Amino acid sequence: MRYAFVRSPIDGTVIYREVEEGQTVASSFQTPQLFLIAEDLSKMEIHALVDESEIGLIKVGQPVRFEVQAHDEKIFNGTVRQVWLQPETVQNVVNYTVVVDADNPDGLLLPGMTATLDFVVELKEDVILVPIAATRIEPTRSMMEKMFENMRKRFEARGDSAHTRPSGGFGGDRMASGAAGSGMSGHNGNNSNMTMIWYFDEKKDLQSMPVRTGSNDGRNIEIEPMFPGMLIREGMEVIQSIETDEPAMDSSQRMPRMRGFGRPF
């Protein structure tokens, strides 16, 4: 009778049973599975498929945030434990399995749930964010004229009115790369992390500001002013899209060459 009892090698929770009491179990070349036992449901393991184009960003110990459909209002946290080297091809896309450990003290996560994961590649705190669309505005002619009008006012306030006249206006000599000597190349220039945002000030007047862009999360992007003294504050009303019949200006029209424009404004 000592062979009549099958004992579990571990303590845990039975989550699936394949046999009934009294059923005959035959074993040939493969040991039959009687029960599926979870050792500790307070600690879960996630097998995530990561595309080959992004697997280079995944490192052991990396923090992970994820959601499950059963609790879509809650964000769970985990940590990367392993990256399996055996690839898996799904619909002609090569994926690698990343094993993520997650604590489950409240028992909200159940075996077999589908999780949507965000791997934390970079973490920054206390930064100013704007929607990515706000950094891709194609300004119209009137917007550009308003920008240069504001620039002239700033220079005149400093007593530099003799150096604020564009050489040729919008029909003369133009420079597509931005401002001479200022280090700004614009959204379509060579420095892809420099661009212009458009916003409304306290008087609801249209304003613009050159900024440097940083990290993004797919929806919002980090920005910081290009020049000292420029103020970017939380709550600024930035423009994300434009609806107008006026055509957008091409890159050769956006920034006329301006005399004396070698200093921050």
Secondary structure, DSSP 8 states (H G I E B T S, - for coil): -TTS----SS--EEEEE---TT-----SSS----EEEES-TTEEEEEEEEETTTGGG--TT-EEEEEEGGGTT--EEEEEEEEEEEEEEETTEEEEEEEEEEE-TTS---TT--EEEEE------S-EEEEGGGGS---BHHHHHHHHHHHHHHHHHTT-GGG--BSSTTTS-B-TT--TTT----TTSS-TTEEEEEEE-TT--EEEEEEEEEEE-SSEEEEEESSTT----TT-EE------SS-B--GGGS-B-BTTTTS--
